[in-house]
Amino acid sequence: MAASLRIAVAVTCALVLASACQGQGLEVGYYKKSCPGVERIVRAEVRKFVYKNAGIGAGLIRLLFHDCFVQGCDGSVLLDPTPANPQPEKLSPPNFPSLRGFEAIDAAKDAVENACPGTVSCADIVAFAARDAAYFLSRFYVKIDMPAGRLDGRVSNASEALDNLPPPFFNVTELVDTFAAKGLDAEDMVALSGAHTVGRAHCSSFVPDRLAGAPSDIDASFANLLRRRCPANPTPGNDPTVNQDFATPNALDNQYYKNVLAHKVLFTSDAALLTAPETAKMVRDNAYIPGWWEDKFKAAFVKMSRVEVKTGRQGEIRKNCRVVNHGHPHY
């Protein structure tokens, strides 16, 4: 094992023990008495959006990841700017303008409030919606038992998104360290990276690192394809998007790992999975063993959904997912 990755894995183990109590109090079927129809209601709303636009489904999966890595899984990524807090998470560069799915969360929240007012948190709706998006995009193959019981947070800062979300240019050690800080290990990181099999990415997120100077870890024909789709110097006014997976762009499957092995991936952080023996083996297993990745992804997805959840007086159940409840400041 490479020394740097060995250190990172040791850090992971220590942090997993330190965060072993994360997500305590969450349970599958949490609302079976207080709002028994909630999961069916959320799934119906998500179905409408995903069947109309698969990209919204990819956005909902990413929304959970970007929520949980900043302030924990507490719906903080949903909060709109206010005069008191003009720069919440959703306006941070890792989230704006690329993060999608907010309107699907709004629709689900409205439907849930009509059925069970003041009962279901926005954080739980984000988790349910991500779970359901994975179900539909995988053609009903990825079935996740999602625990619930999270509360909504009141803190949302753009700077924290920059500090906590791994950028697309990270190497493998940096990726392992970032996930370790959230109690997730290298296997979780590799499994969750598989979500890059759906959705689109702005050219600006990979052109500088992957196309300038033609790095040796990208297939030449794939690089030329990307050059045809992307400007050499993307700007806010000229920054197209491309599919992250050109083979099966709207299917949540293990094609991503085959793309990694073929050197046909967009991000430095994708290619980096082959640079350490341990993560390279995980990539091969996910690519070639039927059902392997789906099982790893389901376990990692639930584990991520338990990161630093709010309980008790730490949070609230928002009436509107975009604003904190009246009487509470929004930081």
GIPE-V27175 format. One record per pair of residues at least 12 apart in sequence whose C-alpha atoms are under 10 Angstrom apart, sorted by sequence separation. I is the first residue (numbers start at 1). J is the second residue. If there is no record, write none. Layout:
I,J + I,J
This chain:
63,75 + 76,88 + 77,89 + 78,90 + 79,91 + 90,102 + 109,121 + 131,143 + 132,144 + 166,178 + 176,188 + 177,189 + 211,223 + 229,241 + 230,242 + 244,256 + 247,259 + 259,271 + 260,272 + 261,273 + 316,328 + 64,77 + 76,89 + 77,90 + 109,122 + 112,125 + 131,144 + 165,178 + 166,179 + 173,186 + 176,189 + 210,223 + 211,224 + 229,242 + 246,259 + 257,270 + 260,273 + 261,274 + 46,60 + 63,77 + 76,90 + 77,91 + 108,122 + 130,144 + 131,145 + 132,146 + 164,178 + 165,179 + 172,186 + 175,189 + 176,190 + 245,259 + 256,270 + 260,274 + 63,78 + 77,92 + 131,146 + 163,178 + 164,179 + 175,190 + 211,226 + 212,227 + 244,259 + 106,122 + 109,125 + 128,144 + 130,146 + 207,223 + 210,226 + 211,227 + 226,242 + 257,273 + 105,122 + 108,125 + 109,126 + 128,145 + 164,181 + 172,189 + 247,264 + 71,89 + 77,95 + 105,123 + 108,126 + 128,146 + 164,182 + 172,190 + 246,264 + 70,89 + 106,125 + 127,146 + 128,147 + 207,226 + 211,230 + 245,264 + 246,265 + 261,280 + 105,125 + 106,126 + 108,128 + 127,147 + 128,148 + 206,226 + 207,227 + 212,232 + 244,264 + 245,265 + 260,280 + 104,125 + 105,126 + 108,129 + 127,148 + 211,232 + 212,233 + 244,265 + 245,266 + 67,89 + 77,99 + 104,126 + 124,146 + 244,266 + 261,283 + 66,89 + 67,90 + 78,101 + 105,128 + 124,147 + 125,148 + 127,150 + 203,226 + 207,230 + 243,266 + 244,267 + 257,280 + 260,283 + 261,284 + 66,90 + 78,102 + 102,126 + 105,129 + 124,148 + 203,227 + 206,230 + 207,231 + 208,232 + 222,246 + 242,266 + 259,283 + 260,284 + 77,102 + 101,126 + 104,129 + 105,130 + 123,148 + 124,149 + 125,150 + 207,232 + 208,233 + 257,282 + 258,283 + 123,149 + 124,150 + 203,229 + 204,230 + 207,233 + 208,234 + 257,283 + 258,284 + 261,287 + 63,90 + 78,105 + 121,148 + 123,150 + 124,151 + 203,230 + 204,231 + 207,234 + 256,283 + 257,284 + 260,287 + 66,94 + 78,106 + 101,129 + 120,148 + 121,149 + 122,150 + 123,151 + 124,152 + 202,230 + 203,231 + 204,232 + 206,234 + 257,285 + 258,286 + 259,287 + 66,95 + 101,130 + 120,149 + 121,150 + 122,151 + 123,152 + 203,232 + 204,233 + 205,234 + 254,283 + 257,286 + 258,287 + 120,150 + 121,151 + 122,152 + 123,153 + 203,233 + 204,234 + 256,286 + 257,287 + 258,288 + 120,151 + 121,152 + 122,153 + 203,234 + 204,235 + 255,286 + 256,287 + 257,288 + 63,95 + 120,152 + 121,153 + 202,234 + 203,235 + 204,236 + 254,286 + 255,287 + 62,95 + 66,99 + 253,286 + 254,287 + 255,288 + 202,236 + 204,238 + 205,239 + 253,287 + 254,288 + 203,238 + 204,239 + 254,289 + 63,99 + 169,205 + 202,238 + 203,239 + 204,240 + 205,241 + 254,290 + 257,293 + 62,99 + 63,100 + 168,205 + 169,206 + 202,239 + 203,240 + 204,241 + 254,291 + 62,100 + 63,101 + 167,205 + 168,206 + 201,239 + 202,240 + 203,241 + 253,291 + 254,292 + 59,98 + 60,99 + 61,100 + 62,101 + 63,102 + 169,208 + 201,240 + 202,241 + 203,242 + 254,293 + 59,99 + 60,100 + 61,101 + 169,209 + 200,240 + 201,241 + 202,242 + 222,262 + 223,263 + 226,266 + 253,293 + 254,294 + 58,99 + 59,100 + 60,101 + 168,209 + 169,210 + 200,241 + 201,242 + 202,243 + 222,263 + 223,264 + 253,294 + 58,100 + 59,101 + 60,102 + 63,105 + 199,241 + 200,242 + 201,243 + 202,244 + 218,260 + 222,264 + 223,265 + 252,294 + 56,99 + 57,100 + 58,101 + 59,102 + 199,242 + 200,243 + 201,244 + 217,260 + 219,262 + 220,263 + 221,264 + 222,265 + 223,266 + 56,100 + 57,101 + 60,104 + 78,122 + 199,243 + 200,244 + 201,245 + 217,261 + 218,262 + 219,263 + 220,264 + 222,266 + 55,100 + 56,101 + 59,104 + 60,105 + 78,123 + 198,243 + 199,244 + 200,245 + 217,262 + 218,263 + 219,264 + 55,101 + 56,102 + 75,121 + 76,122 + 77,123 + 197,243 + 198,244 + 199,245 + 200,246 + 217,263 + 218,264 + 219,265 + 56,103 + 57,104 + 74,121 + 75,122 + 76,123 + 196,243 + 197,244 + 198,245 + 216,263 + 217,264 + 218,265 + 56,104 + 74,122 + 75,123 + 78,126 + 196,244 + 197,245 + 198,246 + 217,265 + 218,266 + 23,72 + 73,122 + 74,123 + 75,124 + 77,126 + 195,244 + 196,245 + 197,246 + 200,249 + 218,267 + 22,72 + 23,73 + 73,123 + 74,124 + 75,125 + 195,245 + 197,247 + 198,248 + 199,249 + 200,250 + 218,268 + 50,101 + 72,123 + 73,124 + 75,126 + 197,248 + 198,249 + 199,250 + 217,268 + 49,101 + 74,126 + 75,127 + 197,249 + 198,250 + 199,251 + 73,126 + 74,127 + 196,249 + 197,250 + 198,251 + 199,252 + 215,268 + 218,271 + 49,103 + 50,104 + 73,127 + 197,251 + 198,252 + 217,271 + 46,101 + 49,104 + 68,123 + 197,252 + 198,253 + 210,265 + 211,266 + 217,272 + 48,104 + 67,123 + 195,251 + 196,252 + 197,253 + 210,266 + 47,104 + 195,252 + 196,253 + 197,254 + 198,255 + 209,266 + 210,267 + 217,274 + 46,104 + 49,107 + 68,126 + 194,252 + 195,253 + 196,254 + 197,255 + 198,256 + 209,267 + 210,268 + 45,104 + 46,105 + 64,123 + 67,126 + 68,127 + 194,253 + 195,254 + 196,255 + 197,256 + 206,265 + 207,266 + 209,268 + 45,105 + 64,124 + 67,127 + 138,198 + 194,254 + 196,256 + 197,257 + 206,266 + 207,267 + 45,106 + 46,107 + 64,125 + 65,126 + 134,195 + 137,198 + 194,255 + 195,256 + 196,257 + 205,266 + 206,267 + 210,271 + 42,104 + 45,107 + 46,108 + 64,126 + 65,127 + 96,158 + 194,256 + 197,259 + 205,267 + 206,268 + 42,105 + 45,108 + 63,126 + 64,127 + 95,158 + 191,254 + 193,256 + 194,257 + 203,266 + 205,268 + 206,269 + 44,108 + 45,109 + 63,127 + 64,128 + 94,158 + 134,198 + 193,257 + 42,107 + 43,108 + 45,110 + 61,126 + 64,129 + 65,130 + 92,157 + 93,158 + 201,266 + 42,108 + 45,111 + 60,126 + 61,127 + 63,129 + 64,130 + 89,155 + 90,156 + 91,157 + 92,158 + 93,159 + 95,161 + 191,257 + 194,260 + 201,267 + 41,108 + 42,109 + 44,111 + 45,112 + 60,127 + 61,128 + 63,130 + 64,131 + 88,155 + 89,156 + 90,157 + 91,158 + 92,159 + 94,161 + 95,162 + 190,257 + 41,109 + 42,110 + 60,128 + 61,129 + 62,130 + 88,156 + 89,157 + 90,158 + 91,159 + 92,160 + 93,161 + 94,162 + 197,265 + 39,108 + 42,111 + 60,129 + 61,130 + 87,156 + 88,157 + 89,158 + 92,161 + 93,162 + 196,265 + 38,108 + 41,111 + 42,112 + 60,130 + 61,131 + 85,155 + 87,157 + 88,158 + 89,159 + 91,161 + 92,162 + 95,165 + 196,266 + 38,109 + 41,112 + 59,130 + 60,131 + 61,132 + 85,156 + 86,157 + 87,158 + 88,159 + 89,160 + 90,161 + 94,165 + 196,267 + 40,112 + 57,129 + 58,130 + 60,132 + 61,133 + 85,157 + 86,158 + 87,159 + 88,160 + 89,161 + 94,166 + 38,111 + 39,112 + 57,130 + 60,133 + 61,134 + 85,158 + 88,161 + 89,162 + 94,167 + 38,112 + 41,115 + 57,131 + 59,133 + 60,134 + 78,152 + 79,153 + 94,168 + 196,270 + 37,112 + 38,113 + 57,132 + 58,133 + 75,150 + 79,154 + 81,156 + 57,133 + 58,134 + 74,150 + 75,151 + 76,152 + 77,153 + 79,155 + 80,156 + 81,157 + 193,269 + 194,270 + 35,112 + 38,115 + 56,133 + 57,134 + 73,150 + 74,151 + 75,152 + 76,153 + 79,156 + 193,270 + 35,113 + 37,115 + 38,116 + 55,133 + 57,135 + 72,150 + 73,151 + 74,152 + 75,153 + 76,154 + 77,155 + 78,156 + 79,157 + 36,115 + 37,116 + 54,133 + 57,136 + 58,137 + 73,152 + 74,153 + 75,154 + 76,155 + 77,156 + 35,115 + 36,116 + 57,137 + 72,152 + 73,153 + 74,154 + 75,155 + 76,156 + 77,157 + 190,270 + 193,273 + 35,116 + 38,119 + 72,153 + 74,155 + 75,156 + 76,157 + 77,158 + 34,116 + 35,117 + 38,120 + 43,125 + 46,128 + 47,129 + 50,132 + 51,133 + 54,136 + 55,137 + 71,153 + 74,156 + 42,125 + 46,129 + 50,133 + 54,137 + 71,154 + 190,273 + 35,119 + 42,126 + 45,129 + 46,130 + 49,133 + 50,134 + 71,155 + 77,161 + 189,273 + 34,119 + 35,120 + 39,124 + 43,128 + 44,129 + 46,131 + 47,132 + 51,136 + 70,155 + 71,156 + 34,120 + 39,125 + 42,128 + 43,129 + 46,132 + 47,133 + 50,136 + 51,137 + 70,156 + 71,157 + 38,125 + 42,129 + 43,130 + 45,132 + 46,133 + 50,137 + 70,157 + 186,273 + 31,119 + 40,128 + 43,131 + 44,132 + 47,135 + 70,158 + 31,120 + 39,128 + 43,132 + 47,136 + 67,156 + 70,159 + 71,160 + 190,279 + 194,283 + 30,120 + 38,128 + 39,129 + 42,132 + 43,133 + 46,136 + 47,137 + 70,160 + 71,161 + 189,279 + 190,280 + 69,160 + 70,161 + 187,278 + 191,282 + 40,132 + 43,135 + 69,161 + 70,162 + 186,278 + 187,279 + 190,282 + 191,283 + 194,286 + 39,132 + 43,136 + 70,163 + 71,164 + 186,279 + 190,283 + 67,161 + 69,163 + 70,164 + 175,269 + 66,161 + 69,164 + 70,165 + 174,269 + 187,282 + 191,286 + 68,164 + 69,165 + 172,268 + 186,282 + 187,283 + 190,286 + 68,165 + 69,166 + 170,267 + 171,268 + 172,269 + 175,272 + 66,164 + 67,165 + 168,266 + 169,267 + 170,268 + 171,269 + 172,270 + 174,272 + 175,273 + 66,165 + 100,199 + 168,267 + 169,268 + 170,269 + 171,270 + 172,271 + 173,272 + 194,293 + 65,165 + 66,166 + 167,267 + 168,268 + 169,269 + 170,270 + 171,271 + 172,272 + 173,273 + 194,294 + 167,268 + 168,269 + 169,270 + 170,271 + 171,272 + 172,273 + 191,292 + 192,293 + 98,200 + 167,269 + 168,270 + 169,271 + 170,272 + 171,273 + 172,274 + 173,275 + 191,293 + 195,297 + 98,201 + 166,269 + 169,272 + 172,275 + 173,276 + 176,279 + 190,293 + 191,294 + 194,297 + 98,202 + 171,275 + 172,276 + 191,295 + 192,296 + 193,297 + 97,202 + 171,276 + 191,296 + 192,297 + 190,296 + 191,297 + 192,298 + 39,146 + 172,279 + 190,297 + 191,298 + 192,299 + 188,296 + 189,297 + 191,299 + 192,300 + 69,178 + 187,296 + 188,297 + 191,300 + 192,301 + 69,179 + 72,182 + 142,252 + 187,297 + 188,298 + 190,300 + 191,301 + 94,205 + 141,252 + 142,253 + 188,299 + 189,300 + 69,181 + 70,182 + 138,250 + 139,251 + 140,252 + 141,253 + 188,300 + 192,304 + 69,182 + 137,250 + 138,251 + 139,252 + 187,300 + 188,301 + 68,182 + 137,251 + 138,252 + 139,253 + 136,251 + 137,252 + 138,253 + 185,300 + 188,303 + 189,304 + 29,145 + 30,146 + 31,147 + 136,252 + 137,253 + 138,254 + 184,300 + 188,304 + 28,145 + 29,146 + 30,147 + 31,148 + 134,251 + 135,252 + 27,145 + 28,146 + 29,147 + 30,148 + 31,149 + 134,252 + 27,146 + 28,147 + 29,148 + 30,149 + 133,252 + 134,253 + 184,303 + 26,146 + 27,147 + 28,148 + 29,149 + 30,150 + 183,303 + 184,304 + 26,147 + 27,148 + 28,149 + 182,303 + 183,304 + 25,147 + 26,148 + 27,149 + 182,304 + 25,148 + 26,149 + 27,150 + 183,306 + 184,307 + 23,147 + 25,149 + 26,150 + 182,306 + 183,307 + 23,148 + 24,149 + 25,150 + 179,304 + 182,307 + 183,308 + 23,149 + 24,150 + 182,308 + 23,150 + 65,192 + 62,192 + 62,195 + 61,195 + 62,196 + 62,198 + 58,195 + 61,198 + 62,199 + 58,196 + 61,199 + 58,197 + 59,198 + 97,236 + 58,198 + 59,199 + 57,198 + 58,199 + 59,200 + 57,199 + 58,200 + 55,198 + 56,199 + 98,241 + 54,198 + 55,199 + 54,199 + 55,200 + 142,291 + 141,291 + 143,294 + 144,295 + 142,294 + 143,295 + 146,298 + 141,294 + 142,295 + 144,297 + 145,298 + 144,298 + 145,299 + 142,297 + 143,298 + 144,299 + 146,301 + 147,302 + 150,305 + 138,294 + 142,298 + 145,301 + 146,302 + 147,303 + 150,306 + 153,309 + 144,301 + 145,302 + 146,303 + 148,305 + 149,306 + 152,309 + 153,310 + 144,302 + 147,305 + 148,306 + 150,308 + 151,309 + 152,310 + 153,311 + 146,305 + 147,306 + 150,309 + 151,310 + 152,311 + 22,182 + 146,306 + 149,309 + 150,310 + 151,311 + 153,313 + 154,314 + 155,315 + 22,183 + 148,309 + 149,310 + 150,311 + 151,312 + 153,314 + 154,315 + 19,181 + 149,311 + 150,312 + 151,313 + 152,314 + 153,315 + 154,316 + 19,182 + 20,183 + 151,314 + 152,315 + 153,316 + 8,172 + 9,173 + 12,176 + 15,179 + 16,180 + 19,183 + 134,298 + 151,315 + 152,316 + 153,317 + 154,318 + 8,173 + 11,176 + 12,177 + 15,180 + 16,181 + 18,183 + 19,184 + 150,315 + 151,316 + 152,317 + 153,318 + 7,173 + 8,174 + 11,177 + 12,178 + 14,180 + 15,181 + 16,182 + 17,183 + 150,316 + 151,317 + 152,318 + 5,172 + 6,173 + 8,175 + 9,176 + 10,177 + 12,179 + 13,180 + 14,181 + 15,182 + 16,183 + 131,298 + 150,317 + 151,318 + 4,172 + 5,173 + 8,176 + 9,177 + 12,180 + 15,183 + 16,184 + 4,173 + 5,174 + 7,176 + 8,177 + 11,180 + 12,181 + 14,183 + 15,184 + 16,185 + 152,321 + 154,323 + 155,324 + 3,173 + 4,174 + 7,177 + 8,178 + 10,180 + 11,181 + 12,182 + 13,183 + 15,185 + 131,301 + 154,324 + 2,173 + 5,176 + 8,179 + 9,180 + 12,183 + 13,184 + 130,301 + 131,302 + 153,324 + 154,325 + 5,177 + 8,180 + 11,183 + 12,184 + 13,185 + 152,324 + 12,185 + 152,325 + 157,330 + 11,185 + 12,186 + 127,301 + 131,305 + 154,328 + 155,329 + 156,330 + 157,331 + 10,185 + 127,302 + 130,305 + 154,329 + 155,330 + 156,331 + 9,185 + 154,330 + 155,331 + 8,185 + 9,186 + 127,304 + 128,305 + 153,330 + 154,331 + 8,186 + 127,305 + 126,305 + 127,306 + 5,186 + 124,305 + 123,305 + 123,309 + 123,310 + 55,243 + 58,250 + 57,250 + 58,251 + 124,317 + 55,249 + 58,252 + 121,315 + 122,316 + 123,317 + 54,249 + 55,250 + 57,252 + 121,316 + 122,317 + 123,318 + 126,321 + 54,250 + 120,316 + 121,317 + 122,318 + 125,321 + 53,250 + 54,251 + 120,317 + 121,318 + 122,319 + 118,316 + 119,317 + 120,318 + 121,319 + 122,320 + 123,321 + 118,317 + 119,318 + 120,319 + 121,320 + 122,321 + 117,317 + 118,318 + 119,319 + 121,321 + 122,322 + 118,319 + 117,319 + 118,320 + 113,319 + 113,320 + 109,318 + 110,319 + 109,319 + 110,320 + 109,320 + 110,321 + 109,321 + 106,320 + 106,321 + 105,321 + 106,322 + 105,322 + 102,321 + 102,322 + 73,304 + 74,305 + 72,304 + 73,305 + 74,306 + 72,305 + 73,306 + 74,307 + 72,306 + 73,307 + 74,308 + 75,309 + 69,304 + 72,307 + 73,308 + 74,309 + 75,310 + 65,301 + 68,304 + 69,305 + 71,307 + 72,308 + 73,309 + 74,310 + 64,301 + 68,305 + 70,307 + 71,308 + 72,309 + 73,310 + 74,311 + 67,305 + 68,306 + 69,307 + 70,308 + 71,309 + 72,310 + 65,304 + 68,307 + 69,308 + 71,310 + 61,301 + 64,304 + 65,305 + 67,307 + 68,308 + 74,314 + 64,305 + 68,309 + 74,315 + 79,320 + 80,321 + 81,322 + 82,323 + 74,316 + 75,317 + 78,320 + 79,321 + 80,322 + 81,323 + 88,330 + 74,317 + 75,318 + 78,321 + 79,322 + 80,323 + 88,331 + 77,321 + 78,322 + 79,323 + 80,324 + 85,329 + 87,331 + 76,321 + 77,322 + 78,323 + 79,324 + 84,329 + 85,330 + 86,331 + 75,321 + 76,322 + 84,330 + 85,331 + 75,322 + 76,323 + 83,330 + 84,331 + 76,324 + 82,330 + 81,330 + 82,331 + 80,330 + 81,331 + 79,330 + 79,331 + 5,276 + 4,276 + 5,277 + 6,278 + 2,275 + 5,278 + 2,276 + 5,279 + 1,276 + 2,277 + 1,277 + 2,278 + 1,278 + 23,302 + 26,305 + 23,303 + 26,306 + 22,303 + 23,304 + 25,306 + 22,304 + 23,305 + 24,306 + 22,305 + 23,306 + 24,307 + 26,309 + 22,306 + 23,307 + 24,308 + 25,309 + 21,306 + 22,307 + 23,308 + 24,309 + 26,311 + 21,307 + 22,308 + 23,309 + 25,311 + 20,307 + 21,308 + 22,309 + 23,310 + 24,311 + 19,307 + 22,310 + 23,311 + 19,308
